Amino acid sequence: MPPVFCLKPMPTLHLLCGFTGAGKTTFAKKLERDIPAVRFSPDEWMVRLYGHNPPEQDFQDYYDRVVDLVWQTTLRLLDLGLDVILDFGFWSRASRDAARARATAAGVPYKLYFLDCSEEVMRRRVLNRTEELPVDALWIDESAFDLFKGRFEPLGEDEEHVRIKTDA
């Protein structure tokens, strides 16, 4: 009897880039159902592990721990042939480059989505979300929104991506 070869499906790593309030998680949840895929949002893990408003002095350490765990799990799921959606925001060019490099090293294709939304709409969404504070959202007030704005690096012209307009 000849050997039977079972080919694993080629998974894709889906990277969601956009500022807070751009609609990344809403889009990620829809994509998760449509593909289907496994979705990871560090904000959800942060809230579950450290609460809605972790201390500012500990936030980066907590976030780095969560992202490390998510990446470990992501690489294993990709190895198993499952699509993964990373709802990370990828605010910096360095974080996007690192994600692309990890996908390439894992031998899987990636797709970068840019969630494009006006600042006015993002601000309104974030402040409304903070007021309602759903179970899986971090607390972000207006001053934090303004502080974070300066940390977001727009996509470079050489960064291939799919633009998703989310103002509606």
N, C-alpha and C positions, 0 to 999 in steps of 0.2 A: 504494500500500500504506500503510495507516495506521501511525503510529508505535507501537512496542511499548514498553510501560512495564513496567519490572521494579521491583517494590517490594521493598526490603530488609526482612527481618524486623525486628520491633521487639525489640531486645535489652533485657536487664534487668541491672542492676548489683546483685549480691548482697553485702551487707555483714555480716560475722560479728563480733559483739560478744560478748566474754566474757573473763574473767580467764584467766591462764595455767593450763593443766591442765583447763579446762572441757570440752574435747573439740572445739574449733573445727576443728582440722585433720582429725580423723577425720570430722566432719560435712561439712567442705568437700570431702573426697575422695569421699564418697558422693554429694553434690550434683553434683559435677563429672561423675560417671558418669551420674547420673540425668537431668540436664537436656538435653544435655551443655553444658558450659561450660569456659572457661579459668580455672584457679585460680592465684592468686598468694598465696604466704605469704612475708612478709619474712624470717622466721626461716630458711627454706631458702636464700634468697639470701645472707643474712648469713653463714651457715655456709660456703657455697660460696666467697664472696669473702674473708671475714675470719677464718674458723675458728670453732670451737665456743665460744670464750671470748675475744672481742675485748677489748682493753684498755678498762677502764672510762672512762678519759679520752677515748677515741675513739669509744665506742659510739654516742652520740647522733649524731655527725657521719656515721658509717657508716650508721646506720639511716636518717637523713634522705636520704642519697644513694640508698639502695635504694628507699625509698618514692617518691621523685621519679621514678626510672626506671620503677617499676611503674605509677605513675599515667600517665606518658606512654604506655606500652604499653597500659594499660587503655583510655584514651580512644580510641586508634586502633582497638582491637579492637571497642569499642562502635560506633564509626563504621562498621565493616565489617559490623555486624549480629550480632556474637557476644555471648553472655552472658558475664559475667565475675564471678568470685567473689573477693572480697578478704578473705582470712583474716588481717586486721590486728589484731583484738582491739578496736579502737576504744574504748580505755579512758576517754577523756575526752569530755565533751559537745562540746567544741570540735572534736575530730576527727570525730565523727559529723555535726555540723552542716556541717563543711567537705565531707565526702563527699557528703552529701545535696545541697549546693549545686553540687558538680561534676557530679553526675548530672543535676540540673535544668538546668544550663547546657549540658550535652551533649544535652539533649532526650530523655533515657532515663528510664524508671521505675527505681526502686530498691526493694529489699526488705531490711529490717533484721532479722536474726535475733539473738536473745539466747540464748546457750548458758548455761543455768542449772544450776549444780552446787554442791554443798555444799563449804565450804572444806576439810573433812577429806578428801574424795575428791580435790579438786584438788591439795592438798598431796601426798598419797600418789602420785598420777599423776606429778607433776613430779619428785619425789625418785626414783621408780623410773626415770623416763625419763633423768634425769641419771646415775643409776648405770649404766644400760645404754648411754647416749649413742648413739642411732641416728645414722646418717650426716647427717641433715638437722635435728638438734635443737641448740639452744643449751644451754650448760651453765648450770643454775640451781640453786643450793643453797638450803638452808632460810633462810639469812639474806637472800638475794636475794628469795626468795618473800615473806618478811615485809616487806621494803622496798617491793616492788612493790605489795603489798596497798593501801597508802595512796595509791597513784596511780590506782586504779580508781574511776571515778565511775559510780554506778548510773544506769540509764536514768531519765530524767524521765517523769512521768506522761503528758506530751504527746508522747512519742516512740513513734510507732506501730511495732510490731514483732511478730515471731512468736517465741514463747518455745519453746525446745527444752530439755526436761529431760534432763540427761545424767549423772545420778548412777549409773545402772546400768552 
